[in-house]
Amino acid sequence: MARNKGNRSGGTPATVALDRAGVAYTPRSYVHDPAVASYGMEAAQALGVEPARVLKTLLVRVDGALAVGVVPVDRQLDLKAVAAALGGKRAELADPKDAERSTGYVVGGISPIGQRTSLRTVVDDSAQAYGTVLVSGGRRGFDIELAPGDLAAATGATYAAIARR
């Protein structure tokens, strides 16, 4: 995987952040179908990638404060586990409008990278089993493929078992 020279991806905040940090990644675009309800599963199918390698970004409120949970698209975020991983007692999914306002991205295109406001982030530990994973690149129909360690470094994330089937 080479650093994205020339920023073929269209310069989303996520790609700009990765380029500035010198992180190697591969932009992966596909045609988004607005009728599809599961953005992550759509990406996995369109890109021909195992769903466990495609990660979705979910904003949560842990004891009232916004945070980010990143889990495989074929699993659900375990709210108790993400609260515990962040040292909190209670977590709930954030309101979509709050998520968009905080991150600067639209739902279905929220990237864990390059968010407007830096939030505490937890990536499900299953991501470490793969050489590369895919996350939203900052818009629907655009993902970024990168090493899990680079994802954690770019977001300041920790790893924990936060996903359930």
Protein Blocks (a to p, Z undefined) as FASTA:
>chain_A
ZZdehilnoopaklmmmmmnopacddddddddfkbmblmlmmmmmnopafklpccddddd
eehiacdddddfkbccdfklmmmmnopabdcdddfklmmmmnopaehiacfehpabacdd
dddfklmmpmbdcddehighiacdddfklmmmmnopacddfbdZZ
